[in-house]
Amino acid sequence: VPSHDTRPKVPVKKWADSKLAVFEIESLSATQSFLKRDTVMWHLDSLGRVGDGENPNPNVVLDDGVWKIYDGHHRLAALWLLGAKSANCWSLEVGL
């Protein structure tokens, strides 16, 4: 997965406007420079489960023509390791 060093700024209230869509995992660009192995392992063992108040679907944003992972790097990595090619993600275009 390509990587970008910074995550776009998105006001929390904007996520209410997001739409659920299917994305090819390898088409998404990471905004996090590393993953915690233990967290990826937890998601592999607990696929579909998340912490209190968290959403099981990752969040992605369209920023400068690139779909970037906003939240959900570990969940997407676990899905990819299990052989998934695509994932349902909450999507939002930055600047709208």
C-alpha positions as CSV (number, residue, x, y, z in Angstrom):
1,V,0.0,0.0,0.0
2,P,1.4,3.4,-0.9
3,S,2.0,5.7,2.0
4,H,1.5,9.4,2.7
5,D,3.0,11.0,5.9
6,T,0.0,13.1,6.9
7,R,-3.6,12.4,7.4
8,P,-6.0,15.0,6.1
9,K,-7.8,17.1,8.7
10,V,-11.5,16.2,8.8
11,P,-13.9,17.6,11.4
12,V,-15.6,14.9,13.4
13,K,-19.0,16.1,12.4
14,K,-18.2,15.6,8.7
15,W,-18.2,11.9,9.1
16,A,-22.0,12.0,9.4
17,D,-22.0,12.8,5.7
18,S,-19.8,9.8,4.8
19,K,-21.1,6.9,2.5
20,L,-20.4,3.2,2.8
21,A,-18.6,2.0,-0.3
22,V,-16.4,-0.9,-1.4
23,F,-12.7,-0.2,-2.0
24,E,-9.9,-2.4,-3.4
25,I,-7.5,-2.6,-0.4
26,E,-4.4,-2.2,-2.5
27,S,-5.8,1.0,-4.1
28,L,-5.8,2.8,-0.7
29,S,-2.9,4.9,0.5
30,A,-1.8,4.7,4.1
31,T,-1.4,7.7,6.3
32,Q,0.2,5.8,9.1
33,S,3.9,4.9,8.8
34,F,3.8,1.7,10.8
35,L,1.4,-0.9,12.3
36,K,1.5,-2.6,15.7
37,R,1.9,-6.3,15.2
38,D,-0.2,-7.1,18.3
39,T,-3.0,-4.9,17.1
40,V,-3.0,-6.6,13.7
41,M,-3.0,-10.0,15.4
42,W,-5.9,-9.0,17.6
43,H,-7.9,-8.1,14.5
44,L,-7.0,-11.4,12.8
45,D,-8.4,-13.2,15.8
46,S,-11.3,-10.9,16.4
47,L,-12.4,-9.9,12.8
48,G,-15.4,-7.7,12.9
49,R,-15.0,-6.9,16.6
50,V,-13.9,-3.4,17.6
51,G,-13.6,-1.4,20.9
52,D,-16.4,0.4,22.5
53,G,-17.6,3.3,20.3
54,E,-15.6,2.2,17.3
55,N,-16.9,1.3,13.9
56,P,-16.0,-2.0,12.3
57,N,-15.6,-0.4,8.9
58,P,-12.4,1.7,8.2
59,N,-12.7,5.4,7.2
60,V,-11.1,6.7,4.0
61,V,-11.0,10.2,2.5
62,L,-10.5,11.4,-1.0
63,D,-7.7,14.0,-0.8
64,D,-6.0,15.4,-3.9
65,G,-7.4,12.6,-6.0
66,V,-6.0,9.9,-3.7
67,W,-8.1,7.7,-1.4
68,K,-6.3,7.7,1.9
69,I,-6.9,5.6,4.9
70,Y,-8.1,7.9,7.7
71,D,-8.8,5.3,10.3
72,G,-8.6,1.5,10.1
73,H,-5.0,0.6,9.0
74,H,-4.9,-2.4,11.3
75,R,-8.4,-3.7,10.3
76,L,-7.5,-3.4,6.6
77,A,-4.1,-5.1,7.1
78,A,-5.9,-8.0,8.9
79,L,-8.4,-8.3,6.1
80,W,-5.6,-8.3,3.5
81,L,-3.6,-10.9,5.4
82,L,-6.7,-13.1,5.3
83,G,-6.8,-12.8,1.5
84,A,-9.5,-10.1,1.1
85,K,-9.1,-8.0,-2.0
86,S,-11.7,-5.4,-1.0
87,A,-13.3,-3.9,2.0
88,N,-16.4,-1.9,3.0
89,C,-15.2,1.6,4.1
90,W,-16.9,4.8,5.1
91,S,-15.8,7.3,2.5
92,L,-15.7,11.1,2.5
93,E,-14.3,13.7,0.1
94,V,-12.1,16.3,1.8
95,G,-13.2,19.8,1.3
96,L,-16.9,19.2,0.8
